Amino acid sequence: MSLKLLLIAERPEYRLLVRKHIEIEWPTATVVEHRLGEDEPLPGEFLAAGYDAVLIVGAPPAESAESFAIALRSKTDFAPLVLVLLEEPPSPPPPPSHGLQRLYGRKIDRDQLIRALTRASREQKQALSVLRGQPGYEQRYRFGSVVIRGHRNIRQIGSGGMCKIYLAESERAGALVVLKVFSQVPDVSERIISFDRFLQEYEIVARLKHPNIVRIYDLGIADDHSYIAMEHFPLGDLRQRMKSSLAPSMALKYVEQIASALEAIHAVGVLHRDLKPANVMLRADGSLCLIDFGLAKADELDAELTGTREIFGTPYYMSPEQGHAELVDARSDLYSLGIVFYEMLTGRKPFTGSSAMEVIYKHKRAELPAVEPQHALYEPLLKRLLAKAPEDRFQSARELREALAGLKTPA
């Protein structure tokens, strides 16, 4: 028997001890840890459908762990729970409840734990078997006209010209994911450029394992539609964060993280080409994450996808060369990052206009508006990032990061 377990505990020594017990009994088990009180709370829509069981370890006093387990179990179709309470059992003990096993004792009894998890796993298999036989079961996995097994549809959260975007629970990832479902059915007799870009997004990101780059969980084809399942960011994007004022020290931390992601991208010959606050997401731990590679270009991929005489991206954040459909390289992404940095500091975009072409013209010809006196320290950095000519900018993300490391910021 294999096992996929969600382990929830506040103290790291409990997580380590349980993991050891599990791995001795099931060497191939998958144990996903949730650090209670540190990680973002489990989403309300989360049912742990991809797990055989959920294990919660609670230290005295047990009331909070007990309440937490009962709240989870109250959700329809939530996975079976094993609640380990490191205290003596109350008198009288609580009555048994369906889908929730309680284990008591000042130490974790390994044999008791293994029996409970085995029982929970059996319950989960039986519950899923019953669920599959119910009318309307297929509707759980329907995304518009497309059925994607292994992904439970929670709700549609967006749409674009080439795809619809859903919040879903992935059984494979064991987490909520953002599911992008391609809107067009690819015709093998006709090359569809947007479809190729959609697939390219996965190919680019999947090979980049970096803390500031979105995690991709799955790529597939269902009912002749392609889809990508990727990391979900409940805290939203940098655009939302920038609605509140940002201290310069925080803006610099964000710039450093984005630059780190760009360094990893550029190292494999990939340009993002659409860097903007809406494509920078926030994690619960305070880190940033770069997303949306639909306009990215890998040097080794077919240049027809994003030919040099086409303009892609968002005019407010375009480099002068990108806005004029000239050849672009890594320094174009750094220019876009400079625009984001300027906006984080000042609360406004440096170049605006009544039309996209007016904004593009200003990127090429207009002087960079001066920042407020309190931000004068960062003006040399901004001017170099936002130089009109690429050769006058930082020549790489690494060079930018070195400059950031040497910048003396006020305490």
Secondary structure, DSSP 8 states (H G I E B T S, - for coil): ---EEEEEESSHHHHHHHHHHHHHH-TT-EEEEEETTTS----TT---TT-SEEEEEE-SS-HHHHHHHHHHHTSTT---EEEEE-S---SS----BTTEEEEE-SS--HHHHHHHHHHHHHHHHHHHHHHHTSTTGGGGGEETTEE-TTEEEEEEEEE-SSEEEEEEEETTTTEEEEEEEESS---TTS--HHHHHHHHHHHHHHT---TTB--EEEEEEETTEEEEEEE--TT-BHHHHTTS---HHHHHHHHHHHHHHHHHHHHTTEE-----GGGEEE-TTS-EEE---TT-EETTS-GGGG-TT---S-GGG--HHHHTT----HHHHHHHHHHHHHHHHHSS-S---SSHHHHHHHHHHS------GGGGGGHHHHHHHT-SSGGGS-SSHHHHHHHHHT-----
